[in-house]
């Protein structure tokens, strides 16, 4: 009893030198790649059917869907091979063929050089293995071949047809010089257009979410008890959604206001507290001592007071002031035992070592921590 062999599907690879037809067909049939390529060459010599079959398979065989859309790396420099073959063919034909065949072969050489430049612009430009020096060599070589082909066409047989062919060669040479700039300009324009379309779509999504989801989350926070689990979840989702919508307008990472807001969001996830952050003044880098002391003050307020905590940041070219206020029972630094070093070392001591000050005082509504740091001269 014989078992049938399951053949892999007929598909082309994205990481192919030309089209991936020979490799895909070889895997599908279980043949060697060299055998398939030799078959295509043999059928092409016998009336051109091999080239037609190759083009037909190239157009209809699907690409491998599982491969990542990464920059294609091609092992063979196809553009360079095409130009070298065109130059060798031109030299051989001009040396051996008659005058009638020279003009036609010059046209073929010019078409091959132009096709090599087109391949370089379409494929080699995005190939990480093809540096700029390689691409410039392809373009300059193609321009030289086109100019020489135009001159050879005029010198071979001065006639109207030869003049038309020579002018066509010169036009192609100019096109080879201008084409990279046109392609780059077109690519930039398409990229800008796509970016504008994405911005418009993002603005529409943001407006829709603001009118529906964000307002619903804000309503849940207002109706829920301060510091409750429902309010915490709604606030966390609102902040996450706003960060996603306005990711392009995010504050720089090394910014004091952004660092304090990120700390407040983290603390809200761990404690039943709502921290309102208000920042005014210029953007200043996040000083490590100020950030650490403010974090400790927010943690103390979240642990012992809960509810709503406010953080007010005021920056100027001369100084930085941070106020952390809670609505708890309040406490005075004198009421703490001498062995309790959390506030004394983590807040006051840290600010003093950085050249600033920290004041902890009881207010009519809770406790206030004031951090002050003068700007460095």
Beta strands, then each sheet from edge to edge (+ up, - down):
strand 1: 273-280
strand 2: 307-315
strand 3: 319-325
strand 4: 357-362
strand 5: 367-374
sheet 1: 1+ 2+ 3- 5+ 4-
end
